[in-house]
Amino acid sequence: MIARPSHGARRVAGIPQGVTVMFAAFLPILAIVGLAPAVPNIIAAFADVPGAATLVPLAVTAPGLMIALFSPLMGWLADRYGRRKLLLVATTVYGVFGLVPFFVGSIEALIGSRLLLGICEAAILTVTNTLIADYFTHDQRRGWLTFQGVIGPIFGTGTVVLAGFMAAQSWQLPFAIYAVAFPISLLMLFFLYEPDVASEVAAEAAPAGAFPWGRLAVCCGFTLFAAALYYVYIVQVGRAFTEVGVVDAGRIGMLISIASIGVVIGAVLFQWISSRLASGNQLLVFLGLLGIGLVGIGLSDGAQMMTSFAFVQQLGAGILIPALALWTMAQLRPEHRGRGMGIWSGCFFLGQFVSPLIVTAAESASGSIRGAFVILGTVSIAGALSTRLMSKTIR
């Protein structure tokens, strides 16, 4: 059974709860960006281990696969036993497993701790998304998702800079960043409370319904499709820049940073777009921007043109995640939110796994990475146009 508050009056969430959930939601992002600058040093540290050049990147990205596999289970646990306790335990254990490579310098400890870290992330991501829906009304969710979209890139950039400085000292030092989970768990202990889902169900004055498999299948199908396209840029854009003659890693990083301003602007635009457009039209906007940006990157013959189209793609990326999350939340009754958002999270991170596979197929068909961008951008635009044909399904 879902845990209930110990007091009679129903609590109302505010800024302390929202900010705490936002901090917690950043932890799964931290797992990737916190190690990105350290990957070359980690590979060098394990140079005597056969296959280290493959094993280390796999270890870094392993949490994403664990999120895809375990998020539905974590959603079921959240619905069955409650949100707060699961989030507290997962965040504390996240800090423990995150720190393991800081103290134990073996490849086995690195891989094992990253896999276990991913299971914790599955719980954190699922429960934070569920709590946004539990604590806040539809309009309030829009505001918090916009806030998350704005601060996420800022936190991410700051973490990359800090991790780069730490990696220059030692390959193990960046793992100390994961200790931030402990103060965040203290914030949870003080500010988060178990939502009274039973009272919310009763307030809806409607009989309990079956789990909405049909509506969720539509949401998760679009999420998997969009996420696979979303990660094309993140993983492959560096290669696209090299095809137009930009080979210096520092310059590539600078151009990507300039384009990433679009993510923040897109997140701000989401607040305006989501208050005026139905879900289907929101999908049309972000898939359209994503597609135009990808096609433009593929057709670019110089760094300036490519950066301009990368900015367009990033505008769409800034709208994508909050739009998909808000749409999915709206389909779920309170008693189904944990399981529903767990399945949604799993589909999003499954898209991360699928993305390199579709890029490989598109690159084989076109003969170049820019050709792959054109093909997949066209697919994204076709997906955007399909939302008009599915207007009765997407609501």
N, C-alpha and C positions, 0 to 999 in steps of 0.2 A: 504493500500500500504506500501511497505517496505520503511523506511526512507533512504534518501540519504545524502551523505556528503554535506556540505554547500559550498565547494570549488570545482573548476573544475578538478584539477589534482588528479589522483588516488593516495592515500597514500600507502606506502609500510611498512608493519609491521616489527618490529625488536625485539631486546632483551627486551625493556621496555614493549611492548605489550605481549610478550610471558611470561615473568616473572609475570606480573600482572594477566594474565589468570591462570597461575599455582597456584598462591596464592589463587585466587578465587575458583579454583577447589578443594582445600583442605578443604573448609568449610563444604561440605557434610560429609566428613570423620570425621571431628572434632565433628560433632553431636553425633557420636557413641563413639569414643575413648575418648573424653573428659569427658564422664560420667561413663565409665566402672569401674574405681576404686571406684566411689562414690556410686554405686548401694547398697551395704550392709548398708551404713550409711543412705541412703534415705529411704530404707525399714524400718530401725529402727526408723527413725523420724516419720514415719506414722504407727507405730505398732498398734495404736488404731483404724486404718481404716480397716474395714473388707476387706479381699482379697488383702491387700497391697503387699504381697509377689508376687502376680501375676500382679497387676496393675502397679507397678513401673517398672519391666522389660519391660512390654508392652509399657509403656510411653517412655522408653529409645529407643526402636526399632521402635516406631510409625512413625518417619520420613521416614523410608525405605518404608513403605506401601504407604505413601503419594507420594513419588517419583514415585512408580510404577503406581499409579492412575493418577497423574497429569502431568507427563512429556510429554505425547503426546499433551496435551492442551498447555503447555508452548512452545513446538516446533512450534505449529501452530501460537501462538501469536508472536514468534520471526520472523517467515517468513512473517507474515502479517504486523506487526507494527515496526519491527526492533529489533536488538539484544541489543544494548548498553543501551537504556533506561530501558528495562526489567531487565537487569542484575543489573543496579544501584539500581533500586527500590527494587528488590528481596534481594540484599545484605544488604541494609540498614534496611529493615523490618526484615530480618533474625537476625540482631543484636538486634533489639528491642524485638522480641519474645524470642530469646535465653536468654535474661537477665530477663525475667518476673519471673522465680522461684527464682532468686537472691533477688528480692524485695518482692515477694508474696509467703508466705510459706504454700500454701494449695495444696491438691492433685488435685483439680479441675484446679487450675492454671497450675500445672505441666503438666497434660494430655492435656489440651487445647492448651497451648503454644507449646508443642511438635508437635501436629498435624499441627498447623499453620506454625511452623518452617519447617516441611516436605514439605509443598507446596512451600515455598521459596527455599528450596533445589532443588526441581524439576526444578525450573526455572534456578537456578545457574548451576546445572549439565548439563542441556540441552544446555544452551547458551555457557558455556565454551567449551564444545565439538564442538559446531557449529563454534565458533570463531577460534578454532585451524584449522578447515578446511577452513574457510573464509580468514584468514590472511596469511596462509602459503601454499607452494606447497607440493606435496606428500612427497618428500624427507625431507623437513623441518618439516612436521608433524611427521615423524618418529623420528626425533631428539627430538622434544618437548615431544612426548609421552614417549620416553625413559627417558628423564629428569624427567618427572612426576613420572614414575615408580621408579626412584632412590630416589627422595627426599620425596615421599609419606611415605614410612616406617620410614624414619628418623624423619620427622615431627610428625608422629604418635607416635613413641616411646617417643619423647620429650614431647608431649602433655600428654601421659599417666603418665609419671613421675611427671610433674607439677600438673596434676589433682589429683594424689594420695596424694601429699603434701597438696594441698588445701582441699581435702576431709577430711584429718586428723584434720583440724581446724574446719570445719563446712560443713554440707551436702549441704548448699546453695552456698558456696564459689566457687566450680568448674564452676558454671554457669557464673561467671564473665569472663571466657575464651571467651565467645561468643562476648564480646566487640571488639575483634580483627576484626570483620566485618566492623567496622567504619573506621579504617585507610585503610583497603583494598578497601572500597568504594571510598575513596579519591584518591587512586592510579588509580582506574578505571576512575574517573572523569578527571584526568590529562592525562592519557596515552591511554585509549581505545577510539576508534572512530568507527562510524558506517560503516561497510564494504559496498563498492559500488557494491552490488550484481548485479544491472542492467548492469553495465559495464562489470562485469565478465561474465554474460550470453551472452552479445553481443560479447565478445572476443572469446567465444567458437565457434562462427560462425556456430551454429547449431540451428534448430528450437526448440522452447520450447517443452519439452516432458511431457507426463503424469507422474504422480507420480509412481515411480517404485515399485509397490506393490509386484510383484513377487520376484525380487531380494532382497528387504528388508525383505520379509517373510523368505527367506533362512537365511539371516544374523541374524535376530532376533530369529529364531528357534534355531540356533546353540548357540546364546547368552544365551537364557533361559536355554538350556540344560547345557552349560558350567558353568553358574553362579550357578545353583542348586548344581552342583558338587563342585564348588569353595568354597561354604560356608559350605560344609560338614566338611572340616578340621577346618575352623575358629571357628565354633560353637561346634564341637564335640571332637576335639583332646584331650582336657583335660580329658574327660571321658575315652578315649582310654588309656591314660597314667595310670589312676587309675587301669585299668584291668591288668596291668603288675606290679603292686605294688608300683607305685609312687603316694603317697597320700598327700604329703606335697605341699601346694599351691605354696610356694616359689620356690621349685625345679621344679615343672611343668612349672611355668613361665620362669625360667631360660632355661629349655630345649626348650621351644617354641621359646624363643628369639634367641637361637643358630640356630635353624632350619630356622628362619625367615631371616637369612642372605641370604638364597637362593632366596628370593624375589628380593633383590637388584641385585644379580648376574643375575637372570633371566631377569630383566629389561634391564641390560646392554647387555645381549645376544640377546635380541630382536632387537637391532640396527643392529647387524651382521646378524641375521637370516632373518629379514624382507627385507634386501637389496639383499639377495641371493635366497630366496625361495618364491614361489607363495603363495597366501593366503591359499589355500588348504593344502599345506605342513606345513605352520605355525600352522594351526589347528591340524594337525597330531602330530606335535612336542609337543605342550602344553597339548593336551588331553592325549597323550601318557605318558608324564612325570607325569601329574596329576594322571593318572590311576595307573602307576607303584608305585608311592608314596603311594596312598591310599591302594592298595593291600598289599604293604610291611608293612605299619602300622598295617594292620589287621592281618598279619601273624607273627608279631614280638612277641618275648617272653621275651623281656627285654627293658629297657629304652634306652640303647645305640643304639640298632638296630632300635628301633622306631624313635629315633631322626634322624638317618641317612636317613631313608625313608621319614621322614617329610621334611628334607632338599630337597630331590628330588621333593616332591610334591610342595614345595614352589618355586623351580625353574620354574616349569610349571605355577604356579600362577603369577610369575613375568612377564611372557610372555603373559598370557591370555588376560588381559584387553587391553593393547595397540594393540595387534594383532587384536582383535575383533573390536576395535574402528577404527583403520586404514582401515580395510577391509570394514566396513560399510560406512565410509566417502567416499571411492572411488566409491561407488555405487550411490551417490547422486549428482544431479546437484545443482548449487548454490541456485536456487529458492526453492529447496525442502529440504535443509540441516537441517533447524530448526525442521521441522516436523519429518524428518527421524531420526535425532539424539534423538529427544524426545521419539519416539516409541522405539528406541534402549535402551535408559536409563530406560524406563519403564519395558522392558523385562528383563534387567539385575537385577533390584531390585525385580521384580516378582520372579526371581530365588532365591533371598534371602528368600522370604516368603515360596516358595515351598520346599526348602532344608530340613527343619526339618520334613516335611511330608514324604519325600522319605526315610529319615533316619529311621523314625519310622517304615515304612513298611519293610525296609531291616532288621532292628533289630528284628522285629517280626518273619521274615522268618528265620533268622540265629540264634537267641537266644542270641546274644551279640553285643556290639557296635563294637568290632573288626570284627566280622562276617559281620556287615553292611558295614564296610570299604572295606572288600574284595569284596562284591557284587557290591558296587557302583564303586570301582576301576575297576572292570571288565567291567562294563557298560561304563566307560570313555575310556578304551582301545578299546572296540567295536566301540565307537563313533569315535575314532581316525582312526581306520581302514576303517570306512565308508566313510571318506573323500576321500579315493582313488577311491571308487566307484562313488563318486559324483564330480569328478574332472572337469567335463564340466559345472557343476552348480556353483561350488565355484571358483570364479575368481576375 
